[in-house]
Amino acid sequence: MIEVLLVLIVTALATSLLGVFLVLRSLAMTTDAISHTILLGIVLAFFITNDLRSPWLILGASIAGVLTVYIIEVLSKTRLIRPDASIGIVFTALFAAAIILISKYAADVHLDTGIVLMGEVIFAPFTRTEIFSWSIPSALLQMSIILLINLLFIIIFYKELKVSSFDPKFAFIAGFSTTLIYYILMTLVSVTAVTAFDAVGSILVINFFVAPALTAYLLVKRLATMIWCSMLFAVINSVSGYFIGITYDLSIAGVTSFVAFITFIIVFLLNPNGFVSRKIRSLNQKREFNRAMILMLMNEESHQSLTKSEIISHFHFNAGKFDKHMKYLIFNNYVTRTNEHYTLTELGEEYTHYTREKYDLPV
């Protein structure tokens, strides 16, 4: 079963490498379209060759993927419809045509809609290839080659990819062939997606492309670091999905995709700039502001000694919020309490002056 894990990891690495640039270029939905419409290229190539292992299937898929990108771009440039609408109309039409052809003419072969849509990596070791007297899964060999090609593409065109992803206008002015890079990238996306069909299917492959890259995007700002982090998350998701799927007899590719989503949500919520962190900072700032306002009120000559009811009525606090604020201020020696009256300390006066300067408030 280690071969299944290796196929899954190599597939995840090959897709996550390209996924970084798809995320940076806001092409996630275009990837969705490609991952569906390349099925039409596979079907048409299969009708010509009648061989599911023919390399012409990959060529047909690549042509269909590039054709999809071209049609979407042509429709978008007319400005008659929005880019998202162009994606929706093109990929649904071409994908529907592929499904019709499969259902009508290929229902009795392995090219069925279930495998194409969902994939099943557990079957990968059943189809094998001999390499120097070593028998390895064909999927592992194919995805390893694709991984190497994707890696070489990024290494060779790293500068062009970086500039065109972050500043396309500058890339054009600098003389970079942004159109060529774009179509090479989309061609590799098509080839990678079709090669990964047996392992993860046409639907889940979108998650393999996008999820690790999106998770890395939330954590880092440098491109090189984002690529490494994306690959790391791809491996973590694959290993976790594999063992969970094996343990509970679930679809390994499906579990891996769900684990990728959970990983993304955790990072989204808990990273330093995530939802939870921002919420905590916002609450802390609100508490700090309320305490500063209490100290500023007590710093006024007419309010140097105040009772609980006077402070509550001034700020419209409830009793619980007032007690929390005053416990903090007394503990930090900003305020002292004598009987029922609260008085500002010398340290509290210094903190008040600091707060006025920090927020540029009038004295």
Legacy VTK file of the C-alpha trace (Angstrom):
# vtk DataFile Version 3.0
C-alpha trace
ASCII
DATASET POLYDATA
POINTS 363 float
0.000 0.000 0.000
3.023 2.278 0.200
2.760 2.653 -3.585
-0.670 4.220 -3.196
0.750 6.776 -0.764
3.629 7.562 -3.129
1.226 8.119 -6.042
-0.891 10.409 -3.877
2.100 12.442 -2.653
3.645 12.843 -6.117
0.254 13.878 -7.532
-0.217 16.430 -4.756
3.277 17.858 -5.287
2.871 18.130 -9.059
-0.453 19.968 -8.753
0.518 22.206 -5.822
3.553 23.563 -7.704
1.355 25.004 -10.440
-1.371 25.875 -7.946
0.807 28.615 -6.447
0.745 30.584 -9.698
-2.916 29.845 -10.337
-3.772 31.368 -6.952
-1.520 34.396 -7.470
-3.052 35.016 -10.906
-6.644 34.508 -9.643
-7.102 31.573 -12.018
-8.652 29.091 -9.587
-11.990 29.023 -11.435
-10.228 28.755 -14.793
-8.573 25.645 -13.377
-12.034 24.333 -12.549
-13.035 24.836 -16.164
-9.880 23.170 -17.525
-10.181 20.182 -15.197
-13.636 19.504 -16.634
-13.234 20.380 -20.310
-10.070 18.332 -20.834
-12.380 15.358 -20.480
-13.698 16.172 -23.949
-10.162 15.985 -25.347
-9.638 12.625 -23.635
-12.877 11.227 -25.038
-12.203 12.374 -28.598
-8.617 11.063 -28.478
-9.908 7.735 -27.121
-12.356 7.400 -30.006
-9.422 7.851 -32.416
-6.926 5.528 -30.681
-9.282 3.189 -28.801
-6.535 2.947 -26.156
-6.899 4.412 -22.666
-3.092 4.360 -22.173
-2.266 6.110 -25.401
-0.156 9.289 -25.062
-2.536 10.860 -27.592
-5.068 11.155 -24.753
-2.762 13.567 -22.953
-2.272 15.517 -26.163
-6.013 15.665 -26.744
-6.585 16.827 -23.171
-3.921 19.512 -23.507
-5.475 20.823 -26.705
-8.910 20.885 -25.053
-7.486 22.736 -22.034
-5.743 25.387 -24.113
-8.837 25.717 -26.328
-10.921 26.293 -23.190
-8.612 29.075 -22.019
-8.615 30.653 -25.477
-12.426 30.604 -25.824
-12.877 32.046 -22.320
-10.398 34.818 -23.091
-12.037 35.641 -26.437
-15.491 35.852 -24.832
-14.162 37.989 -21.944
-12.417 40.454 -24.283
-15.680 41.189 -26.082
-16.828 42.818 -22.788
-20.334 41.587 -23.581
-20.227 39.134 -20.671
-18.228 39.000 -17.452
-15.171 36.683 -17.154
-16.898 34.457 -14.576
-19.872 34.056 -16.915
-17.486 33.160 -19.757
-15.961 30.429 -17.601
-19.376 29.114 -16.615
-20.792 28.877 -20.127
-17.660 27.392 -21.739
-16.782 24.691 -19.227
-20.359 23.492 -18.687
-20.949 23.197 -22.442
-17.734 21.304 -23.205
-17.988 19.129 -20.101
-21.617 18.263 -20.912
-20.549 17.248 -24.414
-17.914 14.929 -22.934
-20.401 13.318 -20.525
-22.874 12.746 -23.357
-20.201 11.065 -25.490
-19.081 8.847 -22.578
-22.627 7.824 -21.685
-23.558 7.097 -25.299
-20.430 5.526 -26.770
-18.077 4.556 -23.914
-20.353 3.118 -21.268
-18.802 -0.351 -21.573
-15.158 0.708 -21.067
-13.111 1.909 -18.114
-13.721 5.511 -19.195
-16.830 5.852 -17.033
-18.168 8.964 -15.351
-17.568 7.695 -11.810
-13.824 7.209 -12.247
-13.457 10.378 -14.284
-15.283 12.528 -11.746
-14.006 11.084 -8.478
-10.916 8.996 -9.324
-9.580 6.270 -7.025
-5.914 6.207 -6.158
-6.268 2.816 -4.466
-6.428 1.212 -7.947
-3.197 2.854 -9.157
-0.867 -0.111 -8.362
-2.931 -2.469 -10.562
-1.566 -0.928 -13.779
2.214 -1.303 -13.809
5.241 -0.452 -15.924
8.637 -2.170 -16.093
11.615 0.182 -15.617
15.046 -1.484 -15.543
13.504 -4.724 -14.233
11.635 -2.740 -11.589
7.848 -2.940 -11.644
6.218 0.315 -10.545
2.684 1.728 -10.901
2.236 3.500 -14.222
0.550 6.393 -12.418
3.628 6.861 -10.218
5.913 6.977 -13.257
3.655 9.380 -15.160
3.103 11.742 -12.223
6.832 11.707 -11.397
7.603 12.808 -14.953
4.934 15.524 -14.728
6.329 16.653 -11.353
9.817 16.944 -12.869
8.490 18.902 -15.884
6.526 21.293 -13.651
9.536 21.789 -11.417
11.831 22.508 -14.374
9.283 24.947 -15.798
9.216 26.917 -12.531
13.012 26.876 -12.175
13.654 27.979 -15.766
10.920 30.626 -15.919
10.921 31.628 -12.248
11.702 35.295 -12.902
9.117 35.573 -15.682
6.481 33.796 -13.590
7.201 36.008 -10.594
7.010 39.299 -12.473
3.975 38.372 -14.582
2.094 37.044 -11.548
2.582 40.136 -9.371
2.796 42.913 -11.983
1.637 41.902 -15.498
1.890 45.480 -16.824
5.525 45.798 -15.762
6.252 42.351 -17.235
4.833 43.491 -20.566
6.858 46.735 -20.492
9.995 44.797 -19.540
9.590 42.644 -22.636
8.481 39.380 -20.990
6.218 37.253 -23.156
3.340 37.082 -20.677
1.029 35.421 -23.215
3.518 32.619 -23.887
4.084 32.009 -20.165
0.327 32.017 -19.607
-0.385 29.403 -22.247
2.540 27.199 -21.190
1.222 27.321 -17.628
-2.285 26.397 -18.735
-0.976 23.615 -20.956
0.916 22.139 -17.997
-2.219 22.475 -15.875
-4.132 20.502 -18.512
-1.461 17.790 -18.786
-1.135 17.528 -14.994
-4.889 17.308 -14.521
-5.404 14.559 -17.096
-2.471 12.549 -15.769
-3.956 12.809 -12.275
-7.408 11.623 -13.387
-6.956 8.003 -12.278
-5.744 9.128 -8.856
-8.062 11.988 -7.919
-10.592 12.526 -10.711
-11.574 15.731 -12.482
-13.424 17.293 -9.535
-11.047 16.648 -6.636
-8.002 17.623 -8.715
-9.148 21.254 -8.363
-8.655 20.950 -4.611
-5.190 19.451 -5.138
-4.214 22.435 -7.288
-5.658 25.196 -5.134
-5.948 24.198 -1.453
-2.231 23.861 -0.509
-1.383 27.081 -2.376
-4.206 29.016 -0.699
-3.126 27.750 2.716
0.468 28.811 2.063
-0.740 32.191 0.733
-2.277 32.960 4.138
1.022 32.380 5.935
3.849 33.772 3.796
4.510 36.706 1.487
7.632 35.632 -0.434
7.067 33.576 -3.593
9.848 31.036 -2.969
8.624 30.430 0.577
5.055 30.105 -0.660
6.102 27.392 -3.128
7.880 25.397 -0.399
4.974 25.832 2.036
2.485 24.754 -0.627
4.479 21.571 -1.248
4.716 20.940 2.506
0.946 21.258 2.948
0.438 18.991 -0.083
2.488 16.255 1.607
0.801 16.751 5.001
-2.668 16.560 3.432
-1.750 13.469 1.404
-0.255 11.520 4.310
-3.140 12.438 6.639
-5.773 11.656 3.992
-4.140 8.335 3.156
-4.059 7.009 6.734
-7.553 8.284 7.571
-8.945 6.782 4.358
-7.255 3.419 4.970
-8.314 3.318 8.628
-11.994 4.082 8.010
-12.311 2.533 4.517
-13.054 5.837 2.786
-12.126 7.329 -0.580
-8.482 8.306 -0.088
-8.580 11.147 -2.620
-11.827 12.443 -1.121
-10.472 12.354 2.426
-7.259 14.058 1.297
-9.273 16.879 -0.260
-11.341 17.253 2.903
-8.207 17.285 5.070
-6.837 20.013 2.793
-9.991 22.036 3.447
-9.697 21.523 7.221
-6.028 22.563 7.097
-6.991 25.692 5.183
-9.745 26.570 7.674
-7.385 26.110 10.648
-4.766 28.382 9.070
-7.464 30.846 7.983
-8.752 31.137 11.541
-5.543 30.909 13.567
-2.770 32.482 11.492
-1.401 35.840 12.794
-3.652 37.737 10.367
-6.522 35.270 10.472
-10.135 35.723 11.532
-9.643 34.678 15.160
-6.445 36.684 15.573
-8.089 39.798 14.149
-11.112 39.307 16.380
-8.894 38.976 19.448
-6.892 42.083 18.477
-10.121 44.002 17.913
-11.465 43.016 21.350
-8.152 43.884 23.016
-8.087 47.283 21.304
-11.666 47.939 22.399
-10.787 47.032 26.019
-7.665 49.192 25.884
-9.672 52.108 24.509
-12.394 51.796 27.176
-9.801 51.686 29.965
-7.994 54.677 28.491
-11.284 56.596 28.389
-11.923 55.798 32.074
-8.455 57.062 33.023
-8.892 60.228 30.931
-12.218 60.911 32.619
-10.607 60.502 36.047
-7.726 62.745 34.983
-10.090 65.705 34.668
-10.089 67.986 37.693
-13.841 67.681 38.186
-13.747 63.865 38.102
-10.630 62.943 40.075
-12.649 60.819 42.488
-15.553 58.865 41.030
-17.970 56.219 42.248
-18.963 53.062 40.435
-22.374 54.430 39.495
-20.862 57.649 38.080
-18.462 55.745 35.817
-21.160 53.305 34.695
-23.622 56.094 33.877
-20.953 58.036 31.946
-19.889 55.143 29.691
-23.112 53.081 29.808
-21.212 49.995 31.009
-22.959 47.065 32.607
-21.786 45.995 36.064
-19.815 43.005 34.769
-17.842 45.018 32.215
-17.139 47.735 34.788
-15.772 45.192 37.297
-13.452 43.665 34.680
-12.045 47.051 33.672
-11.551 48.257 37.235
-9.884 45.004 38.369
-7.364 45.435 35.554
-6.739 49.118 36.356
-6.361 48.477 40.091
-4.127 45.430 39.536
-1.806 47.476 37.313
-1.782 50.332 39.872
-3.450 52.829 37.518
-6.345 53.362 39.952
-6.833 53.041 43.700
-10.075 52.409 45.538
-10.987 54.080 48.794
-14.364 53.060 50.203
-16.675 53.508 47.181
-14.488 56.014 45.327
-11.908 55.367 42.604
-8.915 57.696 42.268
-6.227 57.977 39.591
-2.668 57.105 40.687
0.538 58.778 39.541
1.206 55.832 37.235
-2.315 56.220 35.883
-1.643 59.878 35.076
1.526 58.931 33.208
-0.390 56.292 31.234
-3.077 58.885 30.414
-0.483 61.282 28.995
1.053 58.416 27.000
-2.354 57.496 25.567
-3.086 61.095 24.537
0.231 61.276 22.672
-0.215 57.831 21.121
-3.632 58.634 19.648
-2.953 62.379 19.242
-5.859 63.319 21.490
-6.433 66.851 22.781
-5.372 67.574 26.368
LINES 1 364
363 0 1 2 3 4 5 6 7 8 9 10 11 12 13 14 15 16 17 18 19 20 21 22 23 24 25 26 27 28 29 30 31 32 33 34 35 36 37 38 39 40 41 42 43 44 45 46 47 48 49 50 51 52 53 54 55 56 57 58 59 60 61 62 63 64 65 66 67 68 69 70 71 72 73 74 75 76 77 78 79 80 81 82 83 84 85 86 87 88 89 90 91 92 93 94 95 96 97 98 99 100 101 102 103 104 105 106 107 108 109 110 111 112 113 114 115 116 117 118 119 120 121 122 123 124 125 126 127 128 129 130 131 132 133 134 135 136 137 138 139 140 141 142 143 144 145 146 147 148 149 150 151 152 153 154 155 156 157 158 159 160 161 162 163 164 165 166 167 168 169 170 171 172 173 174 175 176 177 178 179 180 181 182 183 184 185 186 187 188 189 190 191 192 193 194 195 196 197 198 199 200 201 202 203 204 205 206 207 208 209 210 211 212 213 214 215 216 217 218 219 220 221 222 223 224 225 226 227 228 229 230 231 232 233 234 235 236 237 238 239 240 241 242 243 244 245 246 247 248 249 250 251 252 253 254 255 256 257 258 259 260 261 262 263 264 265 266 267 268 269 270 271 272 273 274 275 276 277 278 279 280 281 282 283 284 285 286 287 288 289 290 291 292 293 294 295 296 297 298 299 300 301 302 303 304 305 306 307 308 309 310 311 312 313 314 315 316 317 318 319 320 321 322 323 324 325 326 327 328 329 330 331 332 333 334 335 336 337 338 339 340 341 342 343 344 345 346 347 348 349 350 351 352 353 354 355 356 357 358 359 360 361 362
